[in-house]
Amino acid sequence: MIQALRTLYDTLFGRAWKMWQGAVVVAILTIGLFLIYQPWTTVGFVILGQHFYHTIGVPLKASAPDPIDFVHNPFAMLWVMMIWGVLGSSLLAKEFALRVPPKKDMLRGLIGGALIGVGFILGGGCTAGAFFNGWPSLSGGALFFGLGLFIGSFLAVRYHVWEVNRFPKWSEGQGKTYIPAKKKGSLMPLAGIIIIIAGIMLSFIYDPTNPKYNIVKGFVLIGLMIGMALQRSGFCITRAFREPWLTGDAQSTIDIMAGMTVALFGFALIKSMDPSKEMVFVLPTFFVPGLVGGTLFGFGMVTVGGCTVGSLRGAGDGFVKFWFGILGMVLSAPLTAEYIKPAFMNALPAWARQSVFLPHVEMFGYQIGYTWSVGIVLMIFLAWYIFVKYNERTNKFSAF
């Protein structure tokens, strides 16, 4: 029995997973979330920011006149439990340490996080909601958000390479690491077990007779599992966009596409069988909001070193720079929703801010339907794959 448990531990936490394995697991889990209610997104940091501003007396009359009940909101608890799962997994794997970067990197994290928060609000989501799950949701706006990520990450890589060459002292400095795990006799795995058990027990505080709270319970448990999968696989959408521009490496891009392909077929099946869910994650972001928001988001995520998902994973692993990234998101997103987004959207003509659901797009008097829509997304994946593999071989578009 003990040997069997040891083998299970070594399999799950003794060695890192491949990123494609984590991406596929996350895709399967987010299909589960969609069956329960809606897919995975990281909007929890926006809700946290709204609570913060209400607490300090800053009213958000237009975007959030009444703070959302954090504990009973499924997306808020999903965000919390993802961090909780990352922390538990990091401790179990003896990979947690408090990693404090130079002050300059903390500032970069804060600025990059602020850009992510603005891009999140204007573009209608993050790399989870408007990309990893947005493309499988067959949202036209999400396709432009992805294009914005493509452009923003390119601009950010070029800027940071220029900065390193022009102002090398800005990138100097050495961080410090505290409380790393001991090679032998570490109590981190025990702490990780306690964290995971506590996360599971948290789901029992919700009234099982209330259908709404059963949704939250499901999000709590699945959020815990998503966090563990993120940590074990090093799941990083930022890397999928950054590395082709920086080093030419295409593997992270292909790994993320593998998970999105699984989600694509799962979401298409769910939406085709349940018309009430067709417009889930299909927002009026086609095409200008998606493109602008995605570009700002892409620049910000490369500056931080992680998107909303990667920052969450890094924060749970003890990387302080990502704490500042999340702080930037928490502070900027609610203010953007209150003061910037209304003016931005009102300034756009109706044709530049549409809700486009691909299966409902008409050609020659007929809606193209699910088969053609899925095919279009797969063709985009194929074109992206060809591009990154060509670039990997030639380094034609890479900085190094």
C-alpha atoms as one frame of an Amber mdcrd trajectory, in Angstrom:
protein
   0.000   0.000   0.000   2.758   2.415   1.001   4.731   1.559  -2.119   1.656
   2.156  -4.290   1.137   5.588  -2.713   4.812   6.365  -3.216   4.551   5.458
  -6.890   1.460   7.664  -7.257   3.263  10.555  -5.564   6.318  10.187  -7.809
   4.096  10.089 -10.898   2.139  13.218  -9.982   4.714  15.279  -8.106   8.109
  13.641  -8.510   8.641  14.922 -12.033   7.181  17.713 -14.118   4.441  17.028
 -16.636   4.712  17.967 -20.272   2.900  21.215 -20.977   0.642  19.564 -23.546
  -0.485  17.125 -20.845  -1.434  20.024 -18.579  -3.184  21.814 -21.456  -5.277
  18.743 -22.269  -6.163  18.168 -18.602  -7.150  21.835 -18.228  -9.265  21.609
 -21.397 -11.108  18.544 -20.089 -11.707  20.238 -16.731 -13.012  23.415 -18.370
 -15.399  21.291 -20.460 -16.613  20.014 -17.096 -17.109  23.594 -15.922 -19.111
  24.338 -19.068 -21.346  21.352 -18.422 -21.938  22.656 -14.896 -22.328  26.317
 -15.821 -19.739  28.204 -17.912 -16.081  27.709 -18.911 -13.020  28.814 -17.023
 -11.982  32.461 -16.800  -9.901  34.519 -14.363 -12.386  37.334 -13.733 -11.936
  36.772  -9.983  -9.211  39.424  -9.809 -11.679  42.015 -11.182 -14.182  41.127
  -8.464 -11.422  41.370  -5.851 -10.511  44.823  -7.173 -14.130  45.963  -6.998
 -14.280  44.929  -3.349 -11.033  46.775  -2.659 -12.306  50.045  -4.139 -15.609
  49.785  -2.283 -13.703  49.139   0.940 -11.597  52.296   0.596 -14.622  54.360
  -0.387 -14.114  54.675  -4.141 -17.568  54.208  -5.729 -17.939  52.237  -8.929
 -21.440  53.433  -9.739 -21.546  52.354 -13.383 -19.651  49.050 -13.436 -20.140
  47.659  -9.933 -22.612  49.632  -7.776 -22.923  46.680  -5.391 -19.920  44.413
  -4.683 -20.427  40.813  -5.753 -20.617  38.274  -2.945 -17.095  36.882  -3.376
 -17.527  33.609  -1.480 -20.707  32.673  -3.345 -19.605  33.730  -6.823 -18.407
  30.725  -8.872 -15.807  32.680 -10.902 -14.390  34.424  -7.840 -13.993  31.139
  -5.999 -12.593  29.459  -9.106  -9.814  32.095  -9.187  -9.052  31.649  -5.483
  -9.026  27.872  -5.697  -6.738  27.867  -8.730  -4.132  29.753  -6.675  -4.829
  27.390  -3.782  -4.291  24.376  -6.035  -1.032  25.812  -7.413   0.229  26.405
  -3.864  -0.715  22.909  -2.701   0.860  21.292  -5.739   4.024  23.394  -5.413
   4.416  22.335  -1.794   3.754  18.675  -2.589   6.415  18.772  -5.292   8.838
  20.630  -2.974   9.116  23.398  -5.556   7.773  26.302  -3.516  10.134  29.082
  -2.477   9.735  32.777  -1.817  11.508  34.346  -4.781  11.989  38.092  -4.410
  13.168  39.884  -7.583  14.990  43.221  -7.844  12.775  46.262  -7.265  12.889
  47.086 -10.986  11.225  43.771 -11.779   8.537  44.428  -9.199   7.803  47.715
 -10.971   7.699  45.916 -14.328   5.277  43.446 -12.845   3.017  46.226 -11.588
   3.050  48.105 -14.919   2.561  44.951 -16.975  -0.266  43.846 -14.701  -1.973
  47.212 -15.135  -1.820  46.811 -18.927  -3.269  43.313 -18.599  -6.149  44.691
 -16.513  -6.954  47.329 -19.127  -6.708  44.805 -21.972  -8.886  42.344 -20.074
 -11.734  44.816 -19.729 -11.557  46.323 -23.218 -11.021  42.992 -24.966 -13.709
  41.088 -23.101 -11.522  38.601 -21.278  -8.106  37.136 -20.652  -5.938  34.446
 -22.186  -8.308  31.943 -20.576 -11.744  33.399 -21.288 -11.050  35.240 -24.542
  -8.425  32.923 -26.023  -7.982  29.400 -24.622 -11.755  29.122 -24.157 -12.781
  31.986 -26.447 -11.648  30.344 -29.678 -13.327  27.019 -28.788 -16.457  29.081
 -27.996 -16.428  30.046 -31.703 -16.397  33.746 -30.883 -15.378  36.099 -33.674
 -14.272  38.687 -31.131 -12.014  36.104 -29.465 -10.238  35.501 -32.782  -9.351
  39.200 -32.907  -8.304  39.109 -29.244  -5.899  36.319 -30.186  -4.587  38.416
 -33.075  -4.058  41.238 -30.601  -2.064  38.908 -28.330   0.044  38.005 -31.364
   0.756  41.683 -32.121   1.194  42.784 -28.503   3.643  39.998 -27.652   5.696
  40.823 -30.758   5.869  44.519 -29.827   6.753  43.697 -26.216   9.577  41.332
 -27.172  11.017  43.912 -29.574  10.738  46.651 -26.957  12.395  44.623 -24.181
  15.238  43.518 -26.469  15.764  47.184 -27.367  15.647  48.151 -23.697  18.268
  45.559 -22.714  20.605  46.768 -25.453  19.985  50.497 -24.939  19.710  50.589
 -21.134  21.411  47.429 -19.810  21.501  48.716 -16.237  17.708  48.623 -16.138
  17.887  44.842 -16.330  20.692  44.412 -13.814  20.159  43.140 -10.314  19.856
  39.847  -8.525  16.880  38.480  -6.713  16.834  36.537  -3.474  15.280  33.191
  -2.620  13.907  32.346   0.798  12.608  29.145   2.442  13.494  26.702  -0.369
  12.666  23.060   0.277  15.263  20.840   1.882  16.427  17.911  -0.213  15.603
  15.527   2.634  13.249  15.825   5.554  11.211  18.675   4.099   7.778  19.281
   5.588   6.538  20.874   2.378   4.724  17.747   1.116   2.843  17.517   4.415
   1.902  21.193   4.154   0.773  20.561   0.573  -1.470  17.687   1.674  -3.047
  19.924   4.327  -3.626  22.681   1.742  -5.310  20.295  -0.720  -7.481  18.682
   1.962  -8.505  22.119   3.223  -9.482  23.068  -0.345 -11.629  19.968  -0.669
 -13.232  20.575   2.725 -14.078  24.144   1.693 -16.553  22.787  -0.837 -18.635
  21.355   2.012 -19.543  24.795   3.423 -22.055  25.293   0.605 -25.677  24.268
   1.088 -26.191  21.138  -1.077 -29.935  21.830  -1.361 -29.294  25.112  -3.190
 -28.627  24.528  -6.924 -26.719  27.833  -7.169 -24.326  26.799  -4.424 -23.823
  23.402  -6.025 -22.401  25.283  -9.016 -19.994  27.109  -6.702 -19.042  23.796
  -5.083 -18.209  22.335  -8.479 -16.132  25.404  -9.381 -14.244  25.140  -6.079
 -13.258  21.515  -6.670 -12.460  21.894 -10.368 -10.566  25.132  -9.689  -8.387
  23.225  -7.222  -7.639  20.594  -9.883  -6.944  23.202 -12.576  -4.456  24.910
 -10.265  -2.633  21.633  -9.672  -2.512  20.899 -13.411  -1.187  24.398 -14.135
   1.604  24.005 -11.604   2.703  20.502 -12.540   2.846  21.201 -16.275   4.239
  24.743 -16.194   1.197  25.756 -18.248   2.006  29.165 -19.753   0.086  30.836
 -22.576   2.503  33.779 -22.464   5.325  31.452 -23.458   3.269  30.221 -26.409
   3.171  33.785 -27.784   6.538  35.061 -26.567   8.971  32.284 -27.441   8.444
  32.243 -31.236   9.291  35.967 -31.276  12.140  35.661 -28.779  13.995  32.367
 -29.312  12.022  30.733 -32.117  10.958  27.786 -29.952   7.556  26.507 -31.081
   6.867  23.749 -28.565   4.840  25.821 -26.078   2.630  27.113 -28.885   1.929
  23.581 -30.093   1.234  22.401 -26.532  -1.369  25.127 -25.983  -2.993  24.371
 -29.347  -3.342  20.723 -28.290  -5.439  21.696 -25.277  -7.490  24.212 -27.242
  -8.295  21.590 -29.882  -9.744  19.328 -27.182 -11.784  22.251 -25.823 -12.919
  23.172 -29.353 -14.642  19.840 -29.973 -16.081  19.709 -26.441 -17.499  23.229
 -26.575 -18.894  22.776 -30.080 -20.722  19.636 -28.962 -22.148  21.349 -25.855
 -23.288  24.433 -27.759 -24.805  22.467 -30.623 -26.832  20.355 -28.181 -27.901
  23.238 -25.918 -28.883  26.426 -27.819 -29.168  28.330 -24.536 -25.367  28.137
 -24.242 -24.538  29.212 -27.785 -23.651  32.807 -26.886 -21.563  31.956 -23.814
 -18.209  33.782 -24.129 -19.441  35.521 -27.304 -19.137  39.219 -26.488 -19.417
  42.478 -28.511 -15.661  42.574 -29.105 -15.604  41.959 -32.863 -13.370  43.435
 -33.991 -11.863  46.640 -32.550 -12.310  45.893 -28.805 -10.833  42.432 -29.218
  -7.889  43.699 -31.245  -7.102  46.673 -28.993  -7.655  44.755 -25.760  -5.615
  41.795 -26.967  -2.707  44.015 -28.024  -2.559  45.771 -24.645  -2.949  42.449
 -22.866  -0.204  40.830 -24.982   2.262  43.634 -24.283   1.448  43.486 -20.581
   1.785  39.725 -20.231   5.249  39.685 -21.800   6.277  42.550 -19.494   5.097
  40.642 -16.429   6.332  37.279 -17.701   2.894  35.727 -17.393  -0.746  36.409
 -18.284  -3.616  36.200 -15.808  -3.147  32.418 -15.786   0.651  32.417 -15.699
   0.736  35.127 -13.024  -1.664  33.103 -10.919   0.585  30.034 -11.300   3.732
  32.046 -10.536   2.149  33.668  -7.486   1.248  30.267  -6.059   4.818  29.086
  -6.671   6.171  32.003  -4.620   7.379  34.372  -7.364   6.889  37.849  -5.878
   7.042  39.570  -9.289   3.749  37.891 -10.168   2.209  39.161  -6.934   2.893
  42.664  -8.206   1.501  41.680 -11.606  -1.747  40.567  -9.981  -1.800  43.764
  -7.916  -1.589  45.782 -11.138  -4.505  43.812 -12.582  -6.594  44.202  -9.426
  -6.054  47.968  -9.369  -6.472  48.745 -13.081  -9.345  46.504 -14.203 -12.179
  47.988 -12.093 -11.148  51.557 -12.961 -11.017  50.642 -16.642 -14.502  49.157
 -16.447 -15.796  52.262 -14.692 -14.116  55.106 -16.562 -12.440  53.934 -19.788
 -14.571  51.170 -21.295 -17.875  53.137 -21.533 -16.227  55.978 -23.460 -14.207
  53.556 -25.596 -17.210  51.463 -26.612 -19.443  54.494 -27.213 -16.825  56.003
 -29.512 -16.919  52.954 -31.781 -19.525  52.532 -34.531 -21.830  49.549 -34.123
 -20.131  47.582 -36.918 -16.803  47.730 -35.026 -18.128  46.225 -31.776 -20.361
  43.316 -32.693 -21.115  39.994 -31.018 -20.182  37.473 -33.705 -20.892  33.768
 -33.201 -19.233  31.957 -36.092 -21.950  29.333 -36.728 -24.469  32.164 -37.182
 -22.383  33.975 -39.808 -24.212  33.950 -43.144 -22.681  33.205 -46.538 -24.724
  32.997 -49.719 -27.879  33.347 -47.646 -27.112  30.444 -45.277 -25.550  30.218
 -41.830 -22.205  28.420 -42.030 -23.040  26.238 -38.992 -20.824  24.335 -36.604
 -18.918  22.128 -39.055 -17.539  25.019 -41.078 -16.923  27.087 -37.917 -14.877
  24.346 -36.285 -13.073  23.873 -39.581 -12.176  27.582 -39.714 -10.646  27.470
 -36.234  -8.724  24.292 -37.100  -7.389  25.975 -40.252  -6.198  28.906 -38.117
  -4.442  26.427 -35.835  -2.825  24.799 -38.876  -1.644  28.149 -40.257  -0.263
  29.100 -36.840   1.493  25.727 -36.554   3.093  26.125 -39.985   4.259  29.637
 -39.107   5.871  28.765 -35.760   7.556  25.634 -37.149   8.903  27.615 -40.106
  10.146  30.305 -37.743  11.678  27.688 -35.438  13.647  26.286 -38.349  14.740
  29.624 -39.853  14.609  32.094 -36.903  13.378  34.586 -39.468  11.103  36.416
 -37.018  12.971  35.700 -33.783  15.039  38.161 -31.789  17.761  35.579 -31.093
